[in-house]
């Protein structure tokens, strides 16, 4: 790609710069180091490029770079490859993670980000990403401009310790009036705990629970979706290593859940709360209520203050509402490149915090 470029800051002449997408191999490490130095100097980048070219074996991950015609690295991203159920067939899809452009701090390189997105999707048309924050953030604005399909992944939560929740949840604390009220209520013994317990109880609409046979096979579930990364046993082991103490598997008849537990300390959103995240919810029809009851019992037993999840499947969202969970505006999106969105169509998708780098902040 050739784009007009003013060269170094302050330069008065305009030059034509070409960019190319290259695989991150060891010979690019010095150029990456120079790029990181420029990004650190500007101070606008939320993170830096990895200093070493790293290759993964359990899940195929590859770092790619955007290089200008002077052989300087101007940005990069991580690509993660999975088998997914798309439409009505299993095929490889590409998850775009951690896109970074030197344009975040230097307007001379504003063309890098759109070039990177186009170059990746030309090479891998079935590309998707998750996360993104607010719809008004630069990355999501860019994907919209490039005609990607954006879908919010609904956010649900259940308060387990009301007093600690009101004392530590940061979005509430940052609102002066509500934050003051929350701190006052939190000082009253048992009041907040009982209030949240009653609120969840009033919203609960679960009827009789059906007991299915055994933990479901992924092949028995996937047909209901237009898009879902495969959840085979091997992939679940790669995403949530059995020897990693953060992850806990909860199995009931007809359903399997995976819960990640994390203790926060002065976190941006959760302050000092202990948060349990339901990252997988694989269920046969009618078994969601049984799984959610087991998840609630487990999370309470770990001493968690808050139980949260992001789920895109409409049936699972209905089950969460029926189980008394509360809902809040989501800042977690799934973004489908045009080639992938066309194959998915209007059918439901299955995306959770377990996809891509969705667990970074949880």
N, C-alpha and C positions, 0 to 999 in steps of 0.2 A: 504494500500500500504506500502511496506517495501523498504526503500532506504538506501544506505550507507550514513553515516553522521559522521562528525568529532567532533560533540559535540560543546562545547564552543570554541571560537577563541583561537588558540594557543595550543589546545589539540592535543596530538600526536597519540592517539588511535582512531580507527574507530569503530563506533557502528551502529547497525541497528535500524532505527527509523520508526515507523509506523505513518501514518497520517489518519485522518478520517474527513469527512464532517459532521458538526453538525449544527442544527438550533440554532440561536443566541437567547437564553433565558436569563432571569436575572441572573441566577447562573454563567454565563460566564463573567459578567461585570468586575470583578476584573482581570481576566486573560486578557481581552481585554485591560484594563488599563496598565497592564505590557507590553503587546505587543506594545501599542502606545508609551510607554516610550522608549522602545528599538528603535522603528522606528524614533522617534524624535531625539534620541541621534545620530543615524547614519546620519540623515539629508538628506537621499536620497529619502524618500517617498514624492510624490506630495500631499498627503493628509493622514489622519489617519482614523482608524476604528471608527464608532460611539460609543460614550461612554455609550449609553443606548440601550437596545433592544427595538426597536420601531416597532409597528405594524400599518399598514394602513388599512382603511376600504373602502374609495372611490375607490381606485385601490389597488388590492392585491399586497403588497410588503413584502418581507421577507428577513432578513439578515441571511446569513449563514457564518460559520467560518470553517477554517482549523485548526485542533487541533493535536498536536504531541502526542506521546505515554506518555510523561511526563505531559499531561494535560495542556500544554501551548498553547495559541493561536498563530499561525504563519501566519495567513492571513485571508482573508474573502472577501465577495462580497455581493451585493444586487441583489436579483432576483425580477423581476416584471412580473406579469402574466396577459396576455390579451387573449381575443378571437381574432383570426385572420382568414383571408381568405387564405387558403393554398391549392394550386392546384385548386380544385373545391369544397371545403367544408370548413365550419367553424370549427375551433378546437382551443384548448388552446395552446399558445406558451409562451416561457419564455425569457424574456429580461435580459441579464446579464449586470449589471452595476457596476462600481467602483471596479473592481477586484484589490486586494492589497495583496502582498506577502512580508514577511520579507526578502525574497531573494533580494529585491531591494537594500538593504544596507549591506547584510551579505551573502556571497557566500555559507555559510554552508546550506542555505535554498533555493538554486536555484531550487530544485525539487518541492517546494510548488506550484508554479504557474501552471506548467503542470499537477500536480496532481489535483489541484482545477478545472481546465478546464475539465479534463476527468471525475472527479467525478460528476460535475454538469450535463454534457451531458449524463452520464450513467443514472442519475436520471431523467433528463428532456431532451430527445433526440431532441425535437423541440426548441432548444435554438438559440438565435441570439443576437448580440450586435451592437451598432452603435457608431460612433466616431472614436477614435484611433489615430488621428493626422497623421503624415507621415507614409508611408508604411514601413519605416525603424525603426519605434519605436518598442520597445521590445514586446508590446502586439500584434501588428499585425504580427510581425515575428513569435510569438508563435502560433497564430491561423493558419498561413500558415503551420507551421510545423505539426500541428495537423489535417491538411487536411480540414480546414474550407474553405468555398467559400467567397472570398472578392470581393466586388464591390464598386467602388467609387460612391458617390452620387454627381453629378455635381453641381458646385457652380456658381451662376449667380449674377450679381450686376448691379445697375443702380445709377449713381451719380446724386444727386439732387442739391448739392451746390459744384461746382467745386473748388472754392478757399479754402473752409474749408477741402474738401477731400484731396487736395494736401498738405495742411499744417499739417494734423493730421494723415493720414493713415500711420501706423508704418512700415509695410514691405517695403514701398517705401522710407520712411525717413531713414531707416537703410542702404540703398544702397547709398554710398557717392555721386557718380556722379548724379544719378537720383534724390536723395533726394535734392541735391543743386539746380538742375534744377526745381524741383517741387516747392521749396520755392521761387525761383525767379519768376516763372510764377504766383504763388499765390498772389504776391504783385501787379500784374497788374489788375486794376479794370475791372471787367466783362469778362476778357479774358478767364479764365478757365471755368466760368459758361457757356459762349456761346459756347466754344469748346466742352464741354461734351454734351450740348444740341444738337449741330449739329451732333456729333458722334452717339448719340442714334437715332436721326431722320434718318440718312443715313442708319442705320441698320434695320429700321422698315420695315416690309414686310406684315403687317396685311391687309387682304382684308376686304370685307363687313362682318359685325358682324351678326351672327344669334342670334335671341332672342328666347330662349326656354321658357318653361312654367313657372316653379317655381324652387326654390332651390332643387337640386337633392337629391333623397334618396340614402343612401349608398348602398342599395341592387341593385340599378340600375347601380352602378359604379363598384362594386367589381369584377364582372365577367371578367373584362379585365386584371386582375392581377393574377400572380402566388403566390404572397405574399403581404399581406397588413394587418396591425393591423386594426380591425374594427373601423370605424369612425361613430358609431351610436350617436344619440344626447346625450345619457347618458355618453358615453365615452368622447365625446368632452367637456362636462361640467366638467368631472373629470380632463381632461388634461389642460383645459383652463377655470378655474372657472369664471362664468359670473360676479362675484363681484371683480375680480382681475383687477386693472386698467391697467396692462401691456398689456392685450389682447383685441383686437378689432375684431369683426366679420363684414365682408363686404359681403353682399348678393346681387347678381344680378340675373336676369333670367338665370336659368340653371347652377348656380355656387355659391360656398361659399368659401370665403377666411378667414383666421385668421391671423392677423398681431400682432406681439409683438414689442413694442417700448421701447427702453432703451437708457438712457443718459449715455455715458461712460465718465470716468474721469481718464486720464492717463492709458487707457487700453492697453493691450499688443499688440493688433492689430489695434484698432480703436481710440487710443488717447483720444481726448475729443469730438468725434463725437456723434451726435444723430442718432442712427441706427434703422431703421424699418426692421423687419424680417418677410417675408411671410412664415409662418410655416405650413399652410394648403392651399391646392389648389384643391378643390373637384369640378370637372366640368363634364358636359355632353359634348359629342363631339360637337365642334363648338362654345363653350361658353367661351373658355379660353381668347380670346382677350378682350371680354367685361369685364371679371373679372380683367384682368391686367390693363385695363384703369381705372377702379374704384379704384384699389389698388394704382396706381400712384397718382391719385387725392387725395386720403386719406393721403398717406405718405407725399406728398407735403404740405398738410394742417396742418399736425402736426409739421411742421418745421424740419423734418428729413433731415439730410445731405446725407444719403446713404440708399438705399433700397437693401436688399440681400435676397437670398433664396437658398436652396439646394433641388433639385427635382430629383427623379430617373426615373420617368415615361418618356419614350422617346417622347410621344406625348406632354407632358407638356414642356419638354426641347425644342422641336421645336417651341412651342408657345412662349416661352420666347425669343428665338432668333429672331423670327418674330416680336416681340414687341420691338426690339431694345436693349434688355439687353445684357450686356457684360459677357463674361465667363472667368473664371480663374481656374487654377488647384485646385482640391478639396483636403482638408485634412479631409474630413468626409466620413467614409466608413460604409457600412453595411456588417456584417460578419455573415454567416449562418453556423451553425454546420452541419456536414455531414448528419445527419438524416433529418434536415429541408431542406437542399439544394436538397436532392434527391426528396423530395415531391414537391418542387417548380419547378424544372426543368429549362427550358430556358425561361419561360414566364416572362413578365415585372413585376417589383415590384413597390410598392408605399411606399417610405420611405422619410421622411422630417426631419427637425430639431425638430419637435414635438415628434419624437419617442425617447424612452429611456430617457437618460439624455442629449439629444442633445441641449437643451436650456441653459445649464450651462454657456457657454461662450457668449451667446447672450441674 
